[in-house]
Amino acid sequence: MSVVESVTVRAPAKLNLSLAVGARRADGYHPLATVFQAVSLYEEVVATPAEQLSLTVEGRDADRVPRDGSNLAWRAAELIADHLGVPPAVHLHLRKQVPVAGGMAGGSADAAAALLACDALWDGGLTRERLSALAAELGSDVPFGLLGHTAVGTGRGDLLSPALSRGRYYWVLATRRDGLSAADVYARFDALAPADLPDPEPDRGLLSALRAADLEQVGGSLANDLEPAALDLAPGLARSLAAARAAGALGAMVSGSGPTVAALARGRRHATAVGAAMTAAGECDQVQQAVGPVAGARVL
């Protein structure tokens, strides 16, 4: 294999524009039907040849990111090295923009970027399909980090079908440093959910609105079955949601397992006004703007 000096890959955060959750299965997972959109908050992973696997982090919430085998990017490097039959001799440097434990799959984006970076560094030549299969071994959201754009996710969210989406979507993201554990949110969902949950289905109305670039309908279709559980664990999120709606957001929701609150604005100027209202509500540590959809993991 040829060796290059370093490879830098950028991968996006995700929003679940709709997230339907079924009853917990015997294997511990919940069946999902979701519509993903990749948005312009990015994780970057720089992969450099090294004597052994190591990892460093800079950027948002860097002090909260593990630097050992519990890190998804670290596990991604080990997995692809094993698949290619090479030692995991790489240093990974993560540059973070996505909040940790924020419901936007920052760790999964790191893993997707690490897979692509290590494949390029080691001249693995793996197809996107093979990389996606490896990604699914790491976590339910990792395959979407590779694909990006807009997609329907089923199974555990890892079975992806690209979805046609027209238009540009302006998002306001109210984030909090005190994250929510996805495991805790799912456990609360199980406690709150009725016993006879139906099997989840993708939201066809939302998909039709995305194809038509109908912003009003997209905003009205935002839905997240995990939102009641997240609000039960972090009641203050309701004030961020209310502030966004009072400022005229087309829709607002808790992103994934939370605690990030995402609001859809009409455009950039409106996003600024919505963001000011969400800041004034006092329930978030930072408000950011992002646009979507954007591409998945790419070598820079």
Number of C-alpha atoms within 10 A of each C-alpha: 8 8 11 13 8 16 21 22 24 27 33 36 30 32 26 27 25 25 27 22 23 20 20 15 9 7 6 8 13 20 19 24 24 28 28 25 26 27 26 20 22 22 26 25 32 24 29 21 19 12 10 10 18 18 19 16 18 13 13 16 15 17 11 12 18 14 17 14 15 10 16 23 27 24 17 27 29 21 18 24 20 12 11 15 10 13 14 23 19 24 22 29 20 25 19 23 19 25 26 24 23 26 26 27 26 27 26 29 33 33 31 37 33 33 32 31 28 30 21 21 23 21 14 18 13 15 10 13 12 11 18 24 15 19 26 19 13 19 18 19 26 29 30 35 29 27 24 25 22 30 23 23 26 20 15 17 23 21 19 19 14 15 18 15 19 14 13 15 21 23 30 28 26 27 26 21 17 14 17 20 17 18 10 14 23 19 14 17 22 17 11 13 17 10 9 8 11 11 13 18 16 17 19 11 13 21 23 16 19 21 15 15 17 15 20 15 18 23 22 17 20 22 23 19 18 24 23 18 22 27 17 15 16 15 12 15 27 20 16 29 22 15 23 31 20 12 17 18 26 19 22 27 28 31 29 28 29 28 32 30 27 31 30 30 29 18 13 16 11 18 25 17 17 28 27 16 20 28 18 13 18 14 18 22 11 16 20 14 21 19 18 23 24 20 19 24 28 19 15 10
